Structures are given as C-alpha cells and as structure tokens.
C-alpha cells in the first residue's frame, strides 16, 4: 500500500469539511494509506477552535503516525543548512515534516508546495478551500 503524509494545510482543509475531506475519504480505496507526523498534530492542536477536540481526536486516531527520530532530525538539519548556504530559508517544522515523509517512504500532500523544495521529497499539490 502506498503512503501519503498529510501536511497541516491538508488536515485543516479536511477537518473543516472542505475538498480535502473528499480526497481523503477515497485514499484507502485507491490503496493509499494516510499518515501524519507529530509536527502537524501540534500545529492542528495549536489552532483548534472551541468544540473541535473530539473531531480532531477521531481524525488522528484513524491515521498512522510517522516517527521523527535521529535520522529525520539529521535529514531536516542537512536540508536547512544546505538551503541556507544557497540563501534560502526553510522552516524547521517543514523540514521535519518532509523528513518524516521520507522516513516512511511516503509522498507529501500539501497546499504549500513551495515550502518543500527538497529534491528527494515527492510532493503532491492539494489545493485547499477550492
């Protein structure tokens, strides 16, 4: 089964009943397993609206959690250093999310493709709110 790590932009869109919700619903039928990482879990919890807790807990209970350990930290740090040497600033959270995707050999679904310029990350553009 193919793996797809969901970025926070996609998760928010899905939780709010926007187009990503329909796309997510069909993933397993197409043989794609949805994953998240702890960085996105934190980002979602930080931005919760009152009353969304139960829905968010159910959502995270239905997807797999990609580990973030030393290999992912090394990869993320290497990307940040390499891109910084080229004058490009990458955010720590984005690099860790991308490294988590690589760690489980998954594609990365995001609305913000520009945040993930790494050559070794297969990024899927999932426009949000459309």
N, C-alpha and C positions, 0 to 999 in steps of 0.2 A: 504494500500500500504506500502510495506517495505521501509525503508530509508537507504541510504548509504551516509556517509560523505566522501568526496574525499580529501585526503591529497594532499599537493602541488606536490609531486612526480608524482602522477597520473594526476593531472591537467596539468602539464608541458608536460607530455608524450602525452596527448590528444591534447593539443593546437599545438604541433609540428607534428601532423598527424601520430603519432606512434601507436602501438597496442591498447593503452588505448582508443583511439578515437573510434575504432570499438566496444569495450566493452561498452563504454558509450552510443553509439548510440542504443544499444539493451536493455538498462536498463528499460526504461518505458514499452516496450513491455512485459517484464518479470514481470511487476508490482513492479519495484523498482524506487523510487524517489531519484534523486541525490541532495545532499546538499553540501555546503561549509561553512566555517566559516571565520570571518574577519582576522584571523591569516594567513590563506592561501591566502586570497585576497592580503594582504600586501606583502607576500613572492613572489607572482606572479608579482605584480606591481614593486617590487624592482628589479626583474631580467628581465624585459621586454627588448626585442630587438627593435631597431627602426622599426616603421611601424606595430608593433603588437597590438597597443592600441585598434583598432576597433574590432578585433577578440576577444580580451580578454573581452572587454565590452559586446559583444554579448554573450559570454560564461557565464559570471557571471549574465547576465540578464535572462538566461534560467534555472538557478538552484535556489534552495531555500537557504536562509542564516540562519544558526543555530545561535541562540543567545549565547552570552557569558556574563553572569552576575555574581552576587554574588555566586550562587550555583556552577557554573562552576569554579570560582576562588577558592572557598573553596576546591572543589574536586581536582583540579590541585595542589594546595598548599599542601594538605594532601599527595597526591602521592609523590611529590618531597621530602617532609620531611621523609616519611616512607621509601622510597627507599634510601635516603641519609643515614639514620640510618643503612642500610644494606651495605653501601659502594658503592651504585650505584647512579651515577649522571644522572638525567633526565633533559632534556632541557625544559625551561618554555613554549616555543611555542608548543612542542609536547604534553605536559601535558594539555595545554589549548585546543588544537585540540581534544585530546581524551575526555576531559571533555565535550566539545561541542557535540561530538558524543553520549556520554552517556545521555546528557541533552535532546536530541531529540529521544532517544532510537533507535539509528542507528548503523549499522556496520561501520567500518572504513576501507576504501580502501587505501592501501599504498604499496610502494615498499620497505619501510624500516620498516619491521615488528619488528625488534629488538629495535626500538625506542619506542615501545608501549608494555612494559611487564606487564601492569596492568591486573589483572585477570578479572576485570569487563568490559573490552573493547573487543568486538568481532571484531577481526582484520582479514581482507581479504588481502591476498598477491596478489598484482597486479604487476608482474614483468614489468619493463619499458624497452623500447628500444629493445624489443625482437620481 
